[in-house]
């Protein structure tokens, strides 16, 4: 079964809106695990507008499933990851003020840069994934960076799903097949939801993991967190 990592950034955003500790980020992470999530994802950004750097050691100590830290590998981010040693780090080419992730790495142009950073993480015993678009050249380039996995950026799939799901999935299947042939592990994320998740997983059943935050948290406002996580897990069977 494809593993579900729940991104809890939006929980931190809600907490930060009023200060204090409501909702309790650590308790929500623990509850997500209890409700069946296979991991917890966080994406700290330089302005710390949702997940704060001080949250990371507390999360690492509190959860029993996998911790995945996403982000742009600035010096501060690299130090944060090395100090806390999550199970996985996912490198994302975000600009400092970016609202949300909107593209993958150019693994050819940035090969040397990524290789140096990935080597540091791997020496620390941290599995490394890099965010890439469904482009065969970028998938091929990912191998040269030394990454253990790639995470396919799925916004275009989500945007085109209702127009033609067959056409929307096509570049992702091609990229996933190539990744498998090259020995890369495979994650996916961005705008996956209860409507489009099952088809994605059915077409690429060797996916290791999906990371879902915004849609899952929105759905939980209607269905409750426990029921929502179960709904997402059902789509991944």
C-alpha positions in Angstrom: 0.0 0.0 0.0 1.2 3.5 -0.8 2.2 5.4 2.4 0.4 8.6 3.4 2.4 11.4 5.0 0.2 14.2 6.4 1.6 17.7 5.9 0.6 19.7 9.0 1.7 23.1 7.9 -1.9 24.4 7.8 -2.3 23.4 11.5 0.7 25.5 12.3 -0.8 28.4 10.3 -4.0 28.3 12.3 -2.0 28.2 15.5 0.2 31.1 14.6 -2.9 33.3 13.7 -3.7 33.8 17.3 -0.4 33.0 19.0 -0.4 30.5 21.9 -0.7 26.8 21.2 -4.2 26.2 19.8 -4.4 23.9 18.0 -1.6 22.0 19.6 0.7 21.0 16.7 2.3 18.1 18.6 -1.0 16.6 19.6 -2.4 16.9 16.1 0.7 15.1 14.8 0.3 12.3 17.3 -3.4 12.1 16.5 -2.7 11.8 12.8 -0.5 8.8 13.6 -3.1 7.3 15.8 -5.7 7.7 13.0 -3.5 5.8 10.6 -1.1 8.2 8.9 2.2 6.6 8.0 4.2 9.8 8.5 4.2 13.5 9.2 5.5 16.2 6.7 6.5 19.7 7.5 7.8 22.5 5.2 9.4 25.2 7.2 10.0 28.4 5.2 12.5 31.2 5.9 9.8 33.5 7.3 8.5 30.7 9.5 4.9 31.7 8.7 3.6 28.2 9.6 6.0 25.6 10.9 8.6 27.2 13.1 12.2 25.9 13.4 11.6 25.4 17.1 8.7 23.0 16.3 11.0 20.5 14.6 12.9 18.9 17.6 9.6 18.7 19.5 7.9 16.9 16.6 10.9 14.6 16.1 10.7 13.6 19.8 6.9 13.2 19.8 6.1 11.0 16.8 6.7 7.4 16.1 6.2 7.3 12.3 8.4 8.9 9.7 9.2 12.6 9.8 9.7 14.3 6.4 11.1 17.8 6.4 10.6 19.7 3.1 12.3 22.9 2.1 14.7 25.0 0.1 18.3 24.0 1.2 19.4 27.3 2.6 22.2 27.2 5.2 19.7 27.5 8.0 17.5 24.7 6.6 20.5 22.4 6.1 21.6 22.9 9.7 18.0 22.3 10.9 17.8 19.0 9.1 21.3 17.8 10.1 20.6 18.7 13.8 17.3 16.9 13.9 18.0 13.9 11.5 14.5 13.2 10.1 13.8 10.0 8.3 13.6 11.9 5.1 14.4 15.4 3.7 12.7 16.6 0.6 14.5 19.4 -1.3 12.2 22.0 -2.9 13.4 25.0 -5.0 11.2 27.5 -3.3 11.9 31.2 -3.4 12.1 32.9 0.0 8.7 34.6 -0.2 6.9 32.0 -2.3 3.3 31.3 -1.3 3.5 27.6 -2.1 5.7 25.3 -4.2 5.2 25.7 -7.9 8.0 23.9 -9.8 10.6 21.2 -9.5 14.4 21.3 -9.7 16.3 21.6 -12.9 18.4 18.6 -12.0 20.8 19.2 -14.8 21.6 22.9 -14.2 21.7 22.4 -10.4 23.4 18.9 -10.3 26.6 20.0 -8.6 24.7 22.1 -6.0 22.3 19.3 -5.2 25.0 16.6 -5.2 26.9 18.5 -2.5 23.9 19.0 -0.3 22.6 15.5 -0.8 26.0 14.0 0.1 25.9 15.9 3.4 22.5 14.5 4.2 23.3 11.0 3.2 26.5 11.1 5.3 24.2 12.0 8.2 22.0 8.9 7.5 19.0 10.9 6.1 17.1 9.6 3.1 16.9 12.3 0.5 14.2 13.1 -2.0 14.1 16.0 -4.5 11.1 17.7 -6.0 10.9 17.3 -9.8 8.5 18.0 -12.6 7.3 15.0 -14.7 10.0 15.6 -17.3 12.2 12.6 -18.3 15.3 14.7 -18.6 14.8 15.9 -15.0 14.2 12.4 -13.8 17.4 11.2 -15.5 19.3 14.2 -14.0 18.1 13.2 -10.5 20.2 10.1 -10.5 23.3 12.1 -11.0 22.5 14.2 -7.9 22.7 11.1 -5.7 19.1 11.4 -4.5 17.4 8.3 -3.0 14.0 9.3 -4.3 12.2 11.9 -6.4 8.9 13.5 -5.5 6.8 14.2 -8.6 5.2 17.6 -8.5 1.6 16.9 -9.2 -0.1 20.3 -9.7 -0.5 19.9 -13.4 -2.1 16.5 -12.9 -4.6 17.9 -10.5 -5.4 20.9 -12.7 -6.1 18.7 -15.8 -7.7 15.8 -14.1 -11.3 16.8 -14.9 -10.4 17.7 -18.5 -8.9 14.3 -19.3 -7.5 12.2 -16.6 -5.8 9.9 -19.1 -3.8 12.8 -20.6 -3.2 14.3 -17.2 -1.5 11.2 -15.9 0.5 10.3 -19.0 3.7 12.3 -18.2 3.6 11.1 -14.6 3.4 7.4 -15.6 6.3 7.9 -18.1 8.4 9.6 -15.4 7.5 7.0 -12.8 8.5 4.1 -15.1 11.8 5.8 -15.8 12.4 6.4 -12.1 11.8 2.8 -11.4 14.1 1.7 -14.1 16.8 4.0 -12.8 16.5 2.7 -9.2 14.9 5.8 -7.7 12.3 5.7 -5.0 9.1 7.6 -5.9 7.0 10.0 -3.9 4.3 12.4 -5.1 2.6 15.5 -3.9 0.8 18.8 -4.4 -2.9 19.2 -4.9 -3.7 15.5 -4.6 -7.1 15.1 -3.1 -10.0 12.6 -2.6 -11.2 13.1 -6.1 -7.9 12.5 -8.0 -5.8 10.4 -5.6 -7.1 6.9 -6.3 -6.6 7.2 -10.1 -3.0 8.4 -9.6 -2.2 5.5 -7.3 -3.9 3.0 -9.5 -1.8 4.1 -12.5 1.5 4.2 -10.5 1.0 1.4 -7.9 4.8 1.3 -7.1 4.6 4.8 -5.5 6.4 4.8 -2.1 4.6 7.8 -0.6 2.2 10.7 -1.1 2.5 13.8 1.0 -0.8 15.7 1.4 -1.6 18.7 3.5 -3.9 21.5 2.2 -6.7 19.3 0.7 -6.6 16.9 3.7 -6.9 19.6 6.3 -9.7 21.3 4.3 -11.6 18.0 4.1 -11.1 17.5 7.9 -13.2 20.6 8.5 -16.2 18.7 7.2 -15.4 15.1 7.9 -13.2 15.3 11.0 -9.5 14.5 11.1 -9.8 10.8 11.9 -12.5 10.1 9.2 -10.6 12.2 6.6 -7.3 10.3 7.1 -9.2 7.0 6.8 -10.8 8.3 3.6 -7.4 9.1 2.1 -5.9 5.8 3.2 -8.9 4.0 1.5 -8.0 5.8 -1.8 -4.5 4.4 -1.6 -5.5 0.7 -1.2 
